[in-house]
């Protein structure tokens, strides 16, 4: 008997043109499916078998309404895919005639049915939609699930696909990145939320702290003892506890929370780490990534924080979807010394 873990999951995505096939396939790719579009029906089974030989166990097949051969030979194609070690789902996407016609008007693309028949229908888009609906009726009747996308937004359809295909995963999940940076190097272009912590006392002007970073306990203690630091952390955490679940519910795939100070070395690093830790206490876990930046102690040099070819390193902090990234923090001798002191001692030899 074949176990579920050994079986191949095949999701066939088809339906009326303009109903959301590309969005559904993208959602499946986010769930880890290998997507293949518009194969000739005669080689579909061979493609599935080739994927299985390569170890691929989650496959999404997309067939547009313009692939007439698939609609005409759907029973044979789907019958060939069925086997004891494959779980096959046919997802048919539908929408009202008015919704489909409106979508094609907005994109200004010709309807595939008009292209397929090599003529523009005198009645316009609605006639093309009607003819395709008639041609696809038998395939619709064979579907495992029919999804009407008439009133759906892109995010709604993504969530519907997630719930149908992988309900136990709750979708692909949103990846949260907490990014420390220095304003003197410019705002992060991909930041969704930006917090400025330059109101806090700057360790740069404290003897013995200038060459250290926010990864060092002495800097952390100094920053967090500054007036307003803990209140800022509490209020920011409350705000993020409100916002993050709502961004996720909206279907956002990535959220970047940027924390900035002057140079990206002390205050922003400390607060980014603290905010990442607080998010993990709210049920979000993940890894921390640091980016070595050029020669020791350099900030903003040609080989500095954003140098091409710089490498990323990750230290596991737990399983989940939060990452803390220090964009402009330099790698200094003091930083490495602090890291070495925190690491377990090894016997010489």
FIVOTOR-149267 format. One line per 5 residues: number of its first residue (from 1); their letters; for each residue x, y, z of N, C-alpha, C. Coordinates in steps of 0.05 Angstrom, whole numbers. Each point is the difference from the previous one (the first is absolute). Layout:
BEGIN
NUM = A = X Y Z X Y Z X Y Z ~ ... $
***
This chain:
BEGIN
1 = XXXXX = 17 -24 0 -17 24 0 18 25 0 ~ -6 20 -17 15 24 -3 -8 20 21 ~ 19 11 15 -6 20 21 -4 27 -13 ~ -14 18 15 -5 27 -11 26 15 -6 ~ 21 -5 16 25 13 -4 14 -9 -25 $
6 = XXXXX = -6 -24 -9 13 -11 -24 -16 6 -25 ~ -25 8 2 -17 5 -23 6 27 -12 ~ -8 3 -25 3 25 -14 -26 15 0 ~ 1 26 7 -24 17 0 0 16 -26 ~ -21 -4 -16 -2 15 -25 -25 17 1 $
11 = XXXXX = 3 26 -4 -22 18 -1 -2 11 -29 ~ -22 -5 -13 -5 10 -27 -17 25 2 ~ 12 22 -9 -14 26 2 -9 8 -28 ~ -26 4 -3 -10 7 -26 -25 18 5 ~ -14 7 -21 -23 16 2 -3 20 -22 $
16 = XXXXX = -17 20 4 -5 20 -20 22 21 -1 ~ 6 9 -23 21 20 -3 -8 25 15 ~ 19 10 16 -5 24 17 -10 -6 27 ~ -4 -26 7 -11 -7 26 21 -2 22 ~ 26 1 -7 20 0 21 20 -23 0 $
21 = XXXXX = 4 -13 -23 17 -24 -1 29 7 8 ~ 10 23 -9 28 7 6 3 5 30 ~ -20 13 12 1 5 29 0 -26 16 ~ -17 -19 -9 -2 -26 14 26 -15 -2 ~ 12 0 -24 25 -14 -4 23 13 17 $
26 = XXXXX = 0 26 2 20 13 16 -3 -7 30 ~ -25 -2 9 -5 -9 27 10 -28 5 ~ -4 -18 -19 10 -27 3 30 -1 0 ~ 13 17 -16 29 1 1 10 10 27 ~ -15 18 12 7 9 27 -2 -22 21 $
31 = XXXXX = -17 -20 -6 -3 -23 18 21 -22 -7 ~ 17 5 -19 21 -19 -6 -6 -18 -24 ~ -21 6 -15 -7 -16 -23 18 7 -24 ~ 6 -19 -17 14 5 -25 -21 4 -21 ~ -1 24 -11 -21 7 -19 8 -3 -29 $
36 = XXXXX = -18 -12 -16 4 -4 -29 -25 10 -14 ~ 4 16 -20 -24 12 -13 -3 -9 -29 ~ -25 -5 -8 -8 -4 -28 16 -21 -15 ~ 5 -23 12 12 -22 -14 -19 -12 -20 ~ 10 -9 -23 -17 -16 -17 -10 -25 14 $
41 = XXXXX = -25 -7 -1 -11 -22 15 15 -26 -5 ~ 12 -4 -23 13 -25 -7 26 -5 17 ~ 11 21 11 25 -3 15 -3 6 30 ~ -25 5 8 -5 7 28 9 -22 19 ~ -8 -25 -5 7 -22 17 31 -3 1 $
46 = XXXXX = 13 2 -23 29 -3 0 13 22 17 ~ -11 24 -1 12 22 17 -3 -6 29 ~ -24 -11 8 -4 -7 28 19 -22 9 ~ 3 -20 -17 18 -22 7 29 10 2 ~ 8 18 -17 27 11 1 4 16 26 $
51 = XXXXX = -20 14 9 2 15 25 2 -20 24 ~ -15 -21 -1 1 -20 21 27 -13 2 ~ 12 -6 -24 27 -12 0 20 19 12 ~ -5 26 -2 18 20 11 -6 6 30 ~ -19 -15 11 -7 4 28 -20 21 6 $
56 = XXXXX = -13 12 -21 -20 20 4 -27 -13 7 ~ -11 8 23 -24 -13 10 -24 19 2 ~ 3 25 -9 -22 19 0 1 15 -27 ~ -19 -5 -17 0 10 -28 -26 14 -5 ~ 2 24 -12 -23 15 -9 0 2 -30 $
61 = XXXXX = -22 -9 -12 -3 2 -29 -20 21 -7 ~ 9 20 -16 -19 21 -8 -8 -3 -29 ~ -26 1 -5 -10 -3 -28 -19 23 -5 ~ 8 18 -18 -18 22 -7 -23 -10 -18 ~ -21 16 0 -22 -7 -17 6 0 -29 $
66 = XXXXX = 22 14 -7 8 0 -29 13 -26 -9 ~ 8 -17 20 11 -26 -8 -23 -19 -6 ~ -11 3 -24 -24 -15 -7 3 -30 2 ~ 24 -10 -6 5 -29 0 -4 -11 28 ~ 6 16 21 -3 -10 27 -30 -2 7 $
71 = XXXXX = -15 20 -6 -29 -1 5 -14 -23 -14 ~ 9 -5 -24 -12 -22 -16 8 -27 10 ~ 24 -3 11 11 -26 8 4 -2 30 ~ -14 17 15 3 0 29 -5 -27 13 ~ -21 -15 -7 -4 -26 13 24 -19 -4 $
76 = XXXXX = 11 -1 -24 23 -18 -5 25 10 16 ~ 5 26 0 23 11 14 -2 -5 30 ~ -23 6 12 -3 -3 29 0 -29 7 ~ -11 -17 -18 0 -29 6 28 -11 0 ~ 17 10 -18 28 -9 -1 15 8 25 $
81 = XXXXX = -6 24 11 14 9 24 -7 -15 25 ~ -25 -11 0 -9 -14 24 15 -26 4 ~ 9 -4 25 14 -25 7 -1 -2 30 ~ 9 -23 10 -1 -5 29 18 18 15 ~ 22 10 -13 19 17 15 -3 30 -6 $
86 = XXXXX = -22 7 -13 -4 29 -6 -27 9 11 ~ 1 24 12 -25 13 8 -5 23 -19 ~ -21 -1 -16 -5 20 -21 -24 17 8 ~ 4 26 -1 -22 19 5 -3 17 -25 ~ -24 4 -10 -6 17 -22 -14 25 10 $
91 = XXXXX = 14 23 -2 -10 25 10 -9 17 -24 ~ -26 5 -2 -12 15 -22 -7 28 9 ~ 11 20 -13 -5 28 8 -21 12 -19 ~ -20 12 12 -23 11 -15 -5 28 9 ~ -16 15 -14 -8 27 7 -24 8 -18 $
96 = XXXXX = -14 20 8 -23 9 -16 10 12 -26 ~ -18 -1 -20 6 11 -26 9 30 2 ~ -15 15 16 7 29 2 27 3 13 ~ 7 -16 20 26 3 14 23 -7 -20 ~ -4 -21 -15 21 -8 -19 4 21 -22 $
101 = XXXXX = -22 10 -10 1 21 -21 14 25 11 ~ -7 7 25 12 24 12 31 -4 3 ~ 8 -23 9 29 -5 3 15 2 -26 ~ -12 -10 -22 14 1 -26 0 29 -10 ~ -21 15 6 0 28 -8 21 16 15 $
106 = XXXXX = 5 -7 26 19 14 16 29 -6 -10 ~ 5 -25 -8 27 -7 -9 4 6 -29 ~ -21 5 -15 1 7 -28 12 -23 -17 ~ -3 -24 10 10 -23 -15 -24 -13 -15 ~ 6 -12 -24 -21 -14 -14 -8 -25 14 $
111 = XXXXX = -25 -8 -1 -8 -25 12 11 -24 -15 ~ 10 -20 13 12 -23 -14 -20 -14 -18 ~ -25 1 6 -20 -14 -17 -2 14 -27 ~ 3 26 -1 0 15 -25 25 -7 -16 ~ 23 -3 14 24 -8 -14 -1 -29 -10 $
116 = XXXXX = -12 -16 17 -2 -29 -8 -16 -4 -25 ~ -21 15 -3 -18 -3 -23 8 18 -23 ~ 22 16 4 11 17 -21 -19 21 -9 ~ -18 8 17 -18 22 -8 -11 14 25 ~ -6 25 -2 -12 15 21 -30 -4 -1 $
121 = XXXXX = -12 -8 22 -29 -4 0 -15 27 -2 ~ -20 0 -15 -15 25 -5 -12 11 26 ~ -7 -18 19 -12 8 25 21 8 20 ~ 26 -1 -7 21 9 18 8 -20 21 ~ 11 10 22 11 -17 21 -20 -19 12 $
126 = XXXXX = -25 8 4 -20 -17 12 -5 -25 -17 ~ 1 3 -27 -3 -23 -17 23 -19 2 ~ 25 10 2 23 -17 4 -2 -15 26 ~ -8 14 22 -3 -13 26 -21 -22 -2 ~ -22 6 -13 -22 -20 -2 9 -25 -15 $
131 = XXXXX = 14 4 -22 9 -23 -16 21 -17 16 ~ 18 13 14 20 -15 16 -14 -15 23 ~ -20 13 12 -15 -14 22 -13 -25 -10 ~ -12 1 -24 -13 -23 -11 21 -22 -6 ~ 23 8 -10 20 -20 -7 12 -13 25 $
136 = XXXXX = 1 15 22 13 -11 24 -20 -13 19 ~ -26 -1 -7 -20 -10 18 5 -29 9 ~ 9 -17 -18 4 -28 7 24 -2 20 ~ 20 16 -4 23 0 18 -8 10 28 ~ -17 20 0 -10 11 26 -14 -22 15 $
141 = XXXXX = -15 -16 -14 -15 -21 13 18 -21 13 ~ 24 -3 -10 19 -20 10 17 11 24 ~ -2 25 6 17 13 19 -5 -11 28 ~ 22 -2 16 -2 -7 28 -12 23 16 ~ 9 25 -8 -10 24 14 -3 22 -22 $
146 = XXXXX = -23 14 2 -4 23 -17 0 25 18 ~ 18 19 -7 2 25 15 -10 23 -17 ~ -20 14 10 -10 24 -14 15 24 10 ~ 16 13 -17 17 22 8 -13 27 -6 ~ -26 1 -5 -12 25 -8 5 23 19 $
151 = XXXXX = -4 -4 25 4 22 19 26 -1 15 ~ 19 -16 -9 25 -4 14 22 19 -9 ~ 16 8 19 25 14 -6 22 -21 -3 ~ 23 8 -9 23 -18 -3 6 -15 26 ~ 1 15 22 6 -12 26 -21 -20 9 $
156 = XXXXX = -26 6 -7 -21 -18 7 3 -27 -14 ~ 7 1 -25 4 -25 -15 24 -16 10 ~ 22 14 7 23 -13 12 -8 -15 25 ~ -15 13 18 -8 -12 25 -18 -24 -5 ~ -17 2 -21 -19 -22 -6 16 -24 -10 $
161 = XXXXX = 20 5 -17 17 -23 -9 15 -12 23 ~ 11 16 18 14 -10 24 -18 -18 16 ~ -25 9 4 -18 -15 17 -9 -26 -13 ~ -1 -1 -26 -8 -24 -14 23 -21 -2 ~ 24 10 -5 22 -18 -6 16 -8 25 $
166 = XXXXX = 4 19 18 16 -5 24 -12 13 24 ~ -24 -9 8 -13 13 23 16 -3 26 ~ 15 -21 3 15 -4 24 23 19 3 ~ 9 13 -23 22 19 1 -10 28 4 ~ -26 5 -4 -10 27 3 11 19 -21 $
171 = XXXXX = 8 -11 -23 12 17 -21 30 0 2 ~ 12 15 -18 29 1 -2 12 16 23 ~ -16 17 13 10 16 22 14 25 -9 ~ 1 20 18 13 25 -6 28 0 13 ~ 20 8 -15 27 2 10 5 29 10 $
176 = XXXXX = 8 2 25 5 26 13 30 4 2 ~ 9 23 -9 28 7 2 3 26 16 ~ 15 -1 22 6 23 16 28 9 -8 ~ 2 24 -12 25 9 -12 11 25 14 ~ 24 -2 10 14 23 11 16 14 -22 $
181 = XXXXX = 1 27 1 14 14 -22 10 27 11 ~ 17 13 -15 10 26 6 -12 20 -20 ~ -11 22 11 -12 20 -18 21 13 -18 ~ 25 1 9 21 12 -17 5 -16 -25 ~ -9 -25 -1 4 -16 -24 -26 -2 -17 $
186 = XXXXX = -21 14 9 -25 0 -15 -21 -19 11 ~ -25 7 -5 -22 -17 8 -1 -26 -15 ~ -7 -22 13 -3 -26 -15 -23 3 -20 ~ 5 -7 -24 -20 3 -21 -24 -18 3 ~ 4 -23 15 -22 -19 2 -14 1 27 $
191 = XXXXX = 5 21 15 -12 2 27 -30 6 -2 ~ -16 -15 16 -29 6 2 -6 18 23 ~ 15 -3 22 -3 17 23 27 10 9 ~ 3 25 6 26 11 8 -3 14 27 ~ 18 -7 19 1 12 26 27 13 4 $
196 = XXXXX = 0 26 9 24 15 4 7 1 30 ~ 23 -12 7 8 -1 29 23 19 6 ~ 4 21 -17 21 19 5 -6 19 23 ~ -24 -2 12 -6 16 24 14 -11 24 ~ 10 -24 -1 14 -13 23 29 10 1 $
201 = XXXXX = 12 0 24 28 7 3 18 -18 -17 ~ 20 12 -12 17 -14 -20 25 -11 13 ~ 4 -26 1 24 -12 11 25 8 -15 ~ -3 11 -24 23 7 -16 18 21 14 ~ -13 16 18 15 21 14 9 -9 28 $
206 = XXXXX = -3 -25 6 9 -10 26 26 -15 -3 ~ 21 9 14 26 -15 -1 -4 -29 7 ~ 12 -17 -16 -1 -29 4 -24 -14 -13 ~ -19 16 -11 -23 -12 -13 0 5 -30 ~ 15 20 -9 -1 9 -28 6 -23 -19 $
211 = XXXXX = 20 -17 6 9 -21 -18 -17 -25 2 ~ -18 -1 20 -17 -23 4 -25 2 -16 ~ -17 -20 0 -26 1 -14 -22 -7 20 ~ -25 2 -10 -23 -7 16 -1 -29 8 ~ 18 -17 -10 1 -28 8 15 -3 26 $
216 = XXXXX = 15 20 8 15 -1 25 -18 7 24 ~ 3 -15 22 -17 4 23 3 28 12 ~ 25 11 -1 4 27 10 -15 21 -15 ~ -1 -3 -26 -16 19 -17 -30 -4 5 ~ -8 -25 1 -29 -6 5 -9 13 26 $
221 = XXXXX = 16 -4 21 -7 11 26 -2 31 -1 ~ 19 12 -14 0 29 -2 -24 10 -15 ~ -6 -13 -23 -23 9 -16 -26 -4 15 ~ -4 -23 12 -25 -6 13 -4 16 26 ~ 22 11 11 -3 17 24 -6 29 -7 $
226 = XXXXX = 1 7 -25 -6 27 -9 -29 7 5 ~ -5 25 6 -28 9 5 -17 -5 -25 ~ -22 -14 3 -19 -5 -21 5 -26 -15 ~ 23 -14 4 6 -24 -15 -20 -22 5 ~ -5 -6 25 -18 -22 7 -29 7 -7 $
231 = XXXXX = -7 25 3 -27 8 -7 -4 -2 -30 ~ 21 8 -16 -1 -3 -29 -4 -29 -8 ~ 15 -18 13 -1 -29 -6 -28 -11 6 ~ -12 8 23 -26 -9 7 -22 10 -19 ~ 1 26 -6 -20 11 -18 2 -11 -29 $
236 = XXXXX = 25 -3 -9 5 -11 -27 -10 -29 -1 ~ 6 -15 21 -9 -28 0 -30 -2 0 ~ -13 17 15 -30 1 0 -11 6 -27 ~ 13 19 -14 -9 7 -27 4 -23 -19 ~ 23 -13 1 6 -23 -18 -18 -24 7 $
241 = XXXXX = -6 -4 25 -19 -22 7 -27 5 -12 ~ -7 25 -4 -25 7 -14 2 -3 -30 ~ 23 10 -11 2 1 -29 7 -26 -14 ~ 20 -15 12 11 -23 -14 -22 -21 -7 ~ -18 -7 19 -21 -20 -8 -18 11 -22 $
246 = XXXXX = -4 26 -1 -18 11 -20 13 1 -27 ~ 26 5 -1 14 -2 -25 0 -29 -11 ~ 3 -19 19 0 -28 -8 -28 -8 -11 ~ -21 10 14 -27 -7 -8 -7 12 -27 ~ 13 22 -7 -4 13 -26 13 -16 -22 $
251 = XXXXX = 18 -19 7 13 -16 -20 28 10 -8 ~ 10 18 16 27 10 -6 21 -22 5 ~ 19 -3 -19 20 -21 2 24 8 16 ~ 7 26 -2 24 9 14 -6 27 14 ~ 11 3 24 -2 25 14 27 8 11 $
256 = XXXXX = 10 23 -8 26 10 9 -4 23 20 ~ 9 -3 24 -1 20 21 28 11 4 ~ 4 26 -7 27 11 0 3 18 25 ~ 22 -4 14 7 16 24 26 15 -6 ~ -1 26 0 23 16 -8 12 18 21 $
261 = XXXXX = 26 2 0 14 20 16 20 13 -19 ~ 19 15 10 17 16 -18 18 -19 -17 ~ 14 -18 13 19 -16 -15 -7 -29 -2 ~ -22 -9 13 -8 -28 -2 18 -19 15 ~ 13 10 21 20 -16 14 -8 -6 29 $
266 = XXXXX = -13 19 14 -5 -3 29 -30 -2 6 ~ -14 23 -2 -27 1 9 -19 -17 -16 ~ 2 2 -27 -18 -15 -17 4 -30 3 ~ 25 -8 3 6 -29 4 -12 -10 26 ~ 4 15 21 -12 -8 26 -30 -2 -1 $
271 = XXXXX = -13 20 -11 -29 0 -1 -11 -20 -20 ~ 13 -5 -22 -9 -20 -19 1 -28 12 ~ 21 -6 15 2 -25 14 -22 -3 21 ~ -5 22 14 -20 -1 21 -28 -3 -11 ~ -6 14 -23 -26 -3 -12 -4 -28 -12 $
276 = XXXXX = 21 -11 -12 -1 -27 -10 -6 -20 22 ~ 13 4 23 -5 -18 23 -28 3 10 ~ -11 25 1 -27 4 9 -20 -13 -19 ~ 5 2 -26 -18 -13 -20 0 -30 4 ~ 23 -11 8 1 -29 4 -17 -8 24 $
281 = XXXXX = -1 18 20 -16 -7 24 -30 1 -7 ~ -7 14 -23 -27 1 -8 -8 -24 -18 ~ 20 -18 -3 -6 -24 -16 14 -1 -27 ~ 17 20 -5 15 1 -25 29 -6 7 ~ 11 -20 -15 28 -8 6 16 1 -26 $
286 = XXXXX = 26 -2 2 15 0 -25 30 -1 3 ~ 14 13 -18 29 0 0 10 28 0 ~ 25 4 8 12 26 -2 21 -1 -21 ~ 1 21 -17 20 1 -21 17 25 4 ~ 26 -3 -3 18 23 2 16 2 -26 $
291 = XXXXX = 6 24 -8 15 4 -25 27 12 6 ~ 22 -15 -2 26 12 3 4 22 -20 ~ 14 22 9 1 23 -18 28 10 -4 ~ 15 -12 -17 26 11 -8 21 -2 21 ~ 20 17 -2 22 -1 19 -9 6 28 $
296 = XXXXX = 15 -9 20 -8 3 27 -5 29 7 ~ -24 5 11 -6 27 10 -8 20 -21 ~ -1 -7 -26 -7 20 -20 -29 3 -2 ~ -9 25 -4 -29 6 -5 -1 18 -24 ~ -14 -10 -21 -4 17 -23 23 1 -19 $
301 = XXXXX = 20 -16 3 22 -1 -19 -9 -16 -25 ~ 17 0 -20 -8 -13 -25 -5 -30 5 ~ 13 -11 20 -4 -29 6 -17 -2 24 ~ -17 21 5 -15 1 25 -25 -15 1 ~ -21 9 14 -23 -16 7 -15 -11 -24 $
306 = XXXXX = -1 14 -22 -16 -10 -22 18 -9 -23 ~ 24 -8 6 19 -9 -21 -11 -24 -15 ~ 3 1 -27 -8 -23 -16 16 -24 7 ~ -14 -23 4 14 -24 6 3 -5 29 ~ -9 18 17 1 -5 29 -17 -24 7 $
311 = XXXXX = 7 -15 20 -13 -25 6 -19 3 24 ~ -20 -17 1 -19 0 23 6 -25 16 ~ -2 2 26 3 -23 18 -25 -1 17 ~ -9 -24 7 -24 -3 16 6 -17 25 ~ -11 8 22 2 -14 25 -28 -9 9 $
316 = XXXXX = -6 -26 2 -27 -8 7 -8 10 27 ~ -24 11 1 -12 9 25 -26 -14 6 ~ -10 -17 -19 -25 -14 4 -14 -3 -27 ~ -19 -18 -1 -14 -5 -25 -22 21 -4 ~ -3 12 -23 -21 19 -5 6 19 -23 $
321 = XXXXX = -12 24 2 1 18 -23 9 28 6 ~ 16 4 21 12 26 6 30 -1 -4 ~ 10 20 -14 29 3 -3 8 28 8 ~ 22 2 15 12 26 7 25 4 -16 ~ 2 21 -15 22 6 -18 13 26 7 $
326 = XXXXX = 27 1 3 14 24 6 14 9 -26 ~ -11 19 -13 10 8 -27 27 14 1 ~ 3 19 19 23 17 0 19 -4 23 ~ -4 -22 16 17 -5 23 27 -10 -9 ~ 22 12 8 27 -9 -9 8 -25 16 $
331 = XXXXX = 18 -15 -11 13 -22 14 26 11 11 ~ 2 3 26 24 11 13 13 -21 17 ~ 25 5 8 14 -19 18 -16 -3 26 ~ -12 22 9 -15 -1 25 -25 -17 -3 ~ -12 2 -23 -24 -17 -5 7 -29 1 $
336 = XXXXX = 22 -7 -14 8 -28 -1 8 -10 28 ~ 13 18 15 9 -7 27 -24 -6 17 ~ -21 16 -2 -24 -4 16 -14 -26 -8 ~ 0 -6 -26 -12 -25 -10 16 -24 10 ~ 27 2 0 16 -22 10 -4 -5 30 $
341 = XXXXX = -4 22 15 -4 -4 29 -26 -13 5 ~ -21 5 -17 -26 -12 4 -1 -29 -9 ~ 20 -8 -18 0 -28 -10 11 -19 20 ~ -9 -25 0 11 -20 18 30 -4 -4 ~ 15 -3 22 29 -3 -2 6 -29 -9 $
346 = XXXX = 20 -2 -18 9 -26 -10 27 -7 12 ~ 5 -25 6 25 -9 10 22 4 -22 ~ 23 9 9 22 3 -19 10 -27 -9 ~ 10 0 -24 11 -26 -10 -8 -4 -27 $
***
